[in-house]
Amino acid sequence: MEIYRGLAAGHCGHEELIDFLNYVFGMNGADSGFYRLLPKLYKPENRPEDYNYVVLEDGKLRAAVGAYPIELEVAGHVLRGAGIGNVAVHPFHRRKGYMKDAMGQAMEAIRQSGADFAALGGQRQRYSYFGFEPAGLCGTFGLNSANLRHALPGAGEGYAARKIGPEDAAALEAIRAMTERQASHPLRPQEKLYDVLNTWESQVCVVDGPQGGIAGYFLAKDGNDVPEIDCAAPEHAAGVLCACYAFLQQERLSLHVPFHAQAMFDLLGDVAERASIESTECYNVLCYERVLRACLELKAQRAPLADGAITFAIQGYAGPERLRVAVSGGKPEVAPAAEGEALPLTHRQAMNLFFGPWSPERLRLPAFAAGWFPLSLFVPEVDND
């Protein structure tokens, strides 16, 4: 058994990888398959083979793990990450440790690359062995017709949603502008933008406003699931929401909105039938210093932070970090700390305290520091995997 990175390097080719993945995940490659579900990654021109760690047994492909680049701009800081996807083991060759081997190689390469974080979707305990914990906090809102009828009567007048395709350059440019206006957003290559938005066969829709021009956009899949929605300006939030509801023609919608999409988040918090804050994926922070700095500055833009200072001694997945986290005059600072008194945290404790929905350690922080966390390290669904 040998592990190789990059199937194109003479070990096996693009078609072999795609056929293997379609087989393992029960897809036929025609009306279902990785080309259709994730064109941003698996089209031949994107060379997914160059991002996979594979296990070969007697020269045959037995397992594969993809590690695909992600970049986030958070409060002006660019964070580099990797999305783990297509974790696959041949069904006749499971329980041989192949997934562990391939994941271990992928995570070591990500660590050595200097990446700030990694993200994936999957069973928590399975990936906790590799440093992943639930994070990516996001608002999930349930919306029905009664909410709109009573809370936003007439708000949708003059707004109309329409589905767009890859040829709609002006609409895609408007979506890009709306995305990059947010204080936290993924860096999406313009030439791949439609394929990114179309992930998991999402419908890509824009909303035209009453005075002309594009007032917002949303993605929709599985009938009533809206993984992404935004508006061009706060005054369009209600109209975009109503147009989305009218276009999808479902009695109930489930909408997912991060904290930093302020206009839509605040509107849905005010009118939705139900609301919850949920972790969306599992994350592994590899550089706490850079990620904490960016995410604390992001939170400071949305809410006041109490002044104070505390030092953490973190036994991180990528190595130990000793950091002094301070807020002065509402402005956060994160810097390496000298030896001295510090709050010790394992990697798992640090992930849950800083970024997770629940943390016993967070309850024991000084009151000023407890209000700083959790932080929003959030990769949109279509940008992960």
C-alpha positions, 0 to 999 in steps of 0.5 A, spaced: 500 500 500 502 506 498 499 513 498 500 519 493 498 526 492 496 528 485 493 522 481 496 525 474 503 524 476 502 517 473 498 513 478 491 514 475 488 519 471 482 524 472 477 519 469 479 513 474 478 518 480 471 521 477 469 514 476 471 511 483 468 517 486 461 516 483 461 509 484 463 509 492 457 515 493 452 511 489 452 515 483 451 513 475 455 519 472 450 521 468 443 524 471 447 524 478 455 525 479 460 529 481 460 533 475 453 535 476 453 536 483 460 540 484 462 543 477 467 548 481 471 542 483 470 536 478 470 539 471 476 536 467 479 543 467 479 544 474 484 538 475 481 535 482 486 529 481 491 535 483 488 536 490 487 529 492 491 524 496 489 517 494 491 510 497 493 505 492 493 497 493 496 493 488 496 499 483 488 500 484 485 506 487 482 504 494 481 511 497 481 518 496 481 524 500 480 531 496 483 538 500 481 544 495 483 551 497 479 556 500 480 563 501 476 568 506 477 575 507 474 577 514 475 584 516 480 586 511 484 579 513 485 574 508 485 567 511 487 561 507 484 554 508 482 548 505 475 544 504 476 537 505 471 533 500 470 526 497 472 522 503 471 515 499 474 508 501 472 502 496 466 498 499 470 492 499 476 495 502 474 498 508 476 497 515 483 497 513 485 504 515 485 507 508 481 513 510 485 515 516 492 514 512 489 519 506 486 524 511 493 524 515 497 525 509 492 531 507 492 534 514 499 534 514 500 537 507 495 542 509 499 544 516 505 544 512 502 549 507 501 554 512 494 554 511 490 558 517 484 553 517 480 547 514 473 545 514 469 539 512 462 536 513 461 529 516 460 525 523 463 529 528 467 524 532 470 521 525 473 527 524 475 529 531 481 525 530 484 530 525 482 536 529 475 538 527 470 541 531 463 544 530 463 551 528 461 556 522 455 559 526 450 561 522 442 563 523 437 558 520 430 561 520 424 558 518 419 563 514 412 562 512 406 566 508 403 568 515 410 571 517 410 575 511 402 577 510 402 580 517 410 583 518 411 585 511 405 587 507 406 590 501 414 589 501 414 585 495 411 590 490 415 591 484 420 586 486 421 580 482 426 574 482 428 570 476 433 564 475 440 566 471 445 562 468 452 562 466 451 566 460 448 572 465 455 576 466 451 582 468 447 578 474 453 575 476 457 581 477 452 584 481 452 578 485 460 578 486 459 585 488 454 584 493 458 578 496 464 582 497 461 588 500 460 583 506 465 584 512 466 577 511 466 573 504 469 568 500 474 570 495 471 567 489 474 567 482 470 570 477 471 565 472 468 560 476 463 564 480 457 561 476 459 554 478 461 555 485 454 558 486 451 552 482 454 547 487 449 542 489 445 544 483 443 550 487 438 555 483 442 561 482 437 567 482 437 574 482 431 579 484 430 585 480 428 592 484 422 596 483 426 602 480 430 597 475 437 594 477 438 588 481 436 589 488 439 582 491 440 574 490 439 568 493 440 560 492 435 555 492 435 547 493 431 542 495 425 546 494 425 550 500 432 550 502 435 557 501 443 556 503 444 564 501 441 570 500 443 577 500 441 584 498 444 590 495 442 595 500 439 594 507 432 598 504 432 592 499 432 586 504 424 586 505 423 586 498 428 581 496 425 576 501 418 577 499 420 576 492 424 569 494 418 567 497 414 568 491 418 565 486 419 558 490 412 557 491 413 553 498 409 554 504 415 554 508 422 556 507 429 555 511 434 560 510 441 560 512 444 567 514 451 569 517 451 574 522 455 579 518 449 579 513 446 584 517 440 587 513 438 580 512 439 577 519 436 582 522 430 582 518 429 575 519 430 575 526 424 580 527 419 576 522 421 569 522 417 564 525 423 560 528 430 562 529 436 558 531 444 559 531 447 553 528 454 550 527 454 549 519 460 545 518 466 542 522 473 546 522 480 545 524 483 552 526 491 551 524 493 558 526 489 561 532 493 568 532 491 570 525 484 567 525 482 570 532 485 577 530 480 577 523 474 574 527 475 579 533 475 585 528 469 582 525 465 581 531 467 588 533 464 591 527 457 588 529 457 589 537 461 592 542 467 588 546 468 590 553 475 592 555 480 587 558 486 582 557 487 575 557 492 570 555 491 563 552 496 557 552 493 553 546 496 546 545 493 547 537 493 541 532 498 545 528 503 546 534 502 550 541 500 558 541 501 562 546 497 568 545 495 575 549 488 577 547 486 584 549 480 589 547 482 597 549 477 602 547 473 597 543 478 595 539 481 588 539 488 586 539 491 579 538 499 578 539 504 572 541 505 572 549 511 572 553 511 566 559 507 567 565 500 566 567 495 563 562 489 559 561 491 552 558 487 550 553 487 543 549 486 544 541 479 541 542 477 546 548 480 552 544 476 550 538 469 550 542 471 556 546 473 561 541 468 558 535 463 553 537 456 553 540 457 550 546 463 551 551 464 549 559 471 553 559 467 559 556 463 559 562 469 560 566 472 566 563 472 573 566 465 576 564 469 581 559 472 575 555 466 571 555 462 576 551 467 576 546 466 569 544 463 565 540 466 568 534 464 567 527 469 563 522 464 562 517 465 558 510 458 559 505 456 552 504 457 552 496 464 554 498 466 548 502 467 541 499 
